[in-house]
Amino acid sequence: MSIRIDVDKCIGCFKCIKVCPGSLIYSNKSRQAYIKYEKDCWGCTACVKECEFGAIHYYLGADIGGNGAYLYTSQNSDELKWNIVDKNGTKVVVNTNRKESNKY
C-alpha cells in the first residue's frame, strides 16, 4: 500500500480527490476521503502534498529502504514540510520553500 488516509484527521476539503491523477480517492457520506484500491496507487504523492492536516501518510516501499517508514506533509504559507518518520519513530523534517520549489 502506498498511502493511508486517517479519516479522523480528514476535514473533507476534497483537495486530495481533485489532484489524484488516477482518480483513486473518494469521499464517504461524512465527506471524509478514502482510497478504495490501495494497490492501484501510483505513489506520486500529489495527495500528500495537498493535505494540510497530515491526514494522508505515504508509506515508503521496502524496495527503496522504507521498511515501514512513512511521510506526511505539514505546511504554512511559505513552507511545505516533508515529515519522514522511521519505523522506530525517528523523525526527519525536510523544509521546502513553496514559492521557489516549482521554478524552472
N, C-alpha and C positions, 0 to 999 in steps of 0.2 A: 504494500500500500504506500502510495506517495504522500497523500495528505490525509489529515484527520481534522474534522470540524467539531469544535466544542460548542454544542448548542446552548450551553449555559452562558457562554460569553458572546454569542451571536446576537446582534441587536436588530437584524432584519433589514439592513440597508441595501442589500442586493448588489453591492459593488462586485463581489466575487462572482456572482452569477453572470453579470454583464461582461466581465473580462475573460471568462474561461473560453479559450479558443475551441475546445471540444464540446462545449455546451453540456458539461457533465455535472454541474452543480444545480440543484433545485431548491425550492423552499417548501416547508411543510405548512400546515394550517396555521401554525403560530408565527409564520414569517421567518422561521429560522432556516438557515442554509444546511444542506446536507449533500453528500456525494453518493450517488446511487451505486456506481460500479467503480470502486477504488482502483481496481486493476487496469482500468482504461485511462487513468490519469497520465498525462504526458510528462508531468514533473516540471512544467515550465515556470512555476511559482508566481504566475500572474495574480492569482487569487490571494496568495500570501502577501504580496506587496500592497494589495488594495485594502486588506483588512486592518483597520485602525485599532482594533480591540484585542488583537492577539488570539482570536478565536480559531485561526487556521494554523496548524502545525504541518510542516513539510518534513517527512522522515527521510533522512539520508540513507541511501542504499548501502548494503554491505559491500557491494562491488566497488564503491568509492571510499570505503573505510568507515562508513557510518556506524554500523553495528549497534543500532539503537539510538543514535544521536538524532536530534531534530532541530529545526529552526523555525522561528516566527519573527514577525516584524513589529516594531512599535515606531511611532513617528510623531513629529511635530511639524510645524510649517516649513522648517528649513532642512530637517534631517530625517532620513529613513535609517532606522537602526535594525540591523540583522542580528538577532539574538540566537546564538548557536549553543545548544545545551547537549553536553556529552551524556552518555548512558549513566555515568556516575554522578551527574548533577553539576559538573563544572560548566560554567557559562562564559562564553566569549561574546563580546559585542563589537560589531563592525559598523561604524558610522559612515554614511554616505550623504553628501550634500545633494539634496533633491533638485536644486536649481541647476547644478552643474553636471549631474550624473548622466544626462542624456544628450549632452552637446557633442557634436561630431566635428 
